[in-house]
Amino acid sequence: MKRLTLIAILAALALPAAASQAPMREHLKQELPTWGYSDVNVDGLTRAQVVHINHLLHSNKSPSQIRGNIGAILGDSLLKTLFGRQ
């Protein structure tokens, strides 16, 4: 009985967390083109990627560090960034 109650409580708590992703995703859709990532499908990003990129955008890192870290999160390699290759 306790296990069933715990599962129900955790499921109820997970719903607001999933709903809170929408504003962050909308923010990323506006911000990523500014940083040179206009071709990114924000809806296809994982929850962890969205949270990590949002954290970077609000950090006190330099613009080049933010852009590089966003590229690392999205899986950009140095060759692709510099020469358009993979």
Secondary structure, DSSP 8 states (H G I E B T S, - for coil): -HHHHHHHHHHHHHHHHHHTHHHHHHHHHHHGGGGT-TT--GGGS-HHHHHHHHHHHTSS--HHHHHHHHHHHHT--HHHHHHS--
